Amino acid sequence: MNNNKLTPIPMVDLKEELKLLRTPILEMIMEVLDSGNYVLGEKGEKLEELVANYTGATYGLGVANGTDALVLALKALNIASGDEVITSPFTFFATGEAIAEVGARPVFVDIEEESYNIDPSKMEAAITPNTKAIIVIHLYGKAANMKEIMAIAQKHELFVIEDACQAIGTEYEGKRVGSIGDIGCFSFFPSKNLGALGDAGLITTNQKEIYERIAKLRNHGSDKKYHHSLIGMNSRLDEFQAAILLVKLYYLDIFLHKRKEVAKRYTANLRDILLTPAVPDDREHTFHQYCIELDSRDALAAELNKKEIASAIYYPIPLHLQKAFHYLQYKEGDFPIAEKAAKRILALPIYPMLTFQQQDFIISAIQAYMKDQENTNS
Ligand SMILES: *Cc1c(COP(=O)(O)O)cnc(C)c1O
């Protein structure tokens, strides 16, 4: 399992993970090859069933990717032009893009300082008669404040879509994310905590009506060949990716556990010298990303880079300041917490195959940098 090579240390090491899973994955791929069925087949159905079970949702629907999962969720709820959807400006672009894609207007609400997730206390001020839904992101793998968000949604009769693309397996008050709101959206992009070897995604829901609608929408609005009752799209799960995901799903809990162990070790060694992720008892974190915060983020990143340690910024520009969203007419200063995080945040390498030696090397590099900083400042 250990590649015995300390550096370079990437953000994720999928090749190393695949060495472990190579044999079962090859066997699964052969099964699909021989099946003669390559889109929406047996493996996909099995995956839908197992992921639905895993998250605690009643239904699962395989789709082409996480972005399509969000688009299909919005379409299933009839959200379109003239509607507003509340979401966080501090997320991957796809969350806001999906809202715009169906013709609706993204309405941003600032994040909580500690969790980087949407702040329910600021949500009600953003609700208008046109608001139809909230898209909650469980950013970095950490559960958002679902209790308060669901209460607000109920009070104002809004749908809740969970963007759980970074958070498969994350528990929140005895449930798993994706099964709490009306619809859960998952991405199996290769670098996600459950990753395919190409694009793939999945939608979860507990509501039969939504399930039946999305089953049609993802397949040209059809449930019987060449009979189309809805305008849908082509967003189906392919059998090869489903088969690969079935193998990887088997290892998911072990890999999530390993991520949490890596995170614990980072936090134990770094919490006295910089801001480490908060993990309150009631909100689990499965660490798709491990993000620290500091003023001299760029200098630390450069220092790590010199030592062949990767780091990354998720995300350097909040959505309201993205060029593509200029038409929404937000401006700098509108969401100060998100803007501050974008300037200070730095993700460290975290993946199941990261060795203790590699982790210690990263920790020492950060400690040395912070000590230097302290000396220059005093
Ligand atoms: C990855 C991701 C998506 C999009 O998923 P794709 O499969 O890449 O389309 C959407 N939202 C969040 C928060 C993500 O991390």
The ligand as an SDF file (V2000), in Angstrom:
LIG
                    3D

 15 15  0  0  0  0  0  0  0  0999 V2000
  -18.2590   18.3230   -7.8020 C   0  0  0  0  0  0  0  0  0  0  0  0
  -19.3420   19.1870   -7.3950 C   0  0  0  0  0  0  0  0  0  0  0  0
  -20.4450   19.4290   -8.2230 C   0  0  0  0  0  0  0  0  0  0  0  0
  -20.5300   18.9610   -9.6490 C   0  0  0  0  0  0  0  0  0  0  0  0
  -20.3300   17.6110   -9.8440 O   0  0  0  0  0  0  0  0  0  0  0  0
  -19.8430   17.0800  -11.2990 P   0  0  0  0  0  0  0  0  0  0  0  0
  -20.0030   15.6010  -11.1860 O   0  0  0  0  0  0  0  0  0  0  0  0
  -18.4170   17.4970  -11.4540 O   0  0  0  0  0  0  0  0  0  0  0  0
  -20.7220   17.6720  -12.3190 O   0  0  0  0  0  0  0  0  0  0  0  0
  -21.4670   20.2030   -7.7300 C   0  0  0  0  0  0  0  0  0  0  0  0
  -21.4140   20.7380   -6.4950 N   0  0  0  0  0  0  0  0  0  0  0  0
  -20.3690   20.5430   -5.6760 C   0  0  0  0  0  0  0  0  0  0  0  0
  -20.3820   21.1520   -4.3120 C   0  0  0  0  0  0  0  0  0  0  0  0
  -19.2870   19.7740   -6.1010 C   0  0  0  0  0  0  0  0  0  0  0  0
  -18.2480   19.6050   -5.2870 O   0  0  0  0  0  0  0  0  0  0  0  0
  1  2  1  0
  2  3  1  0
  2 14  2  0
  3  4  1  0
  3 10  2  0
  4  5  1  0
  5  6  1  0
  6  7  2  0
  6  8  1  0
  6  9  1  0
 10 11  1  0
 11 12  2  0
 12 13  1  0
 12 14  1  0
 14 15  1  0
M  END
$$$$
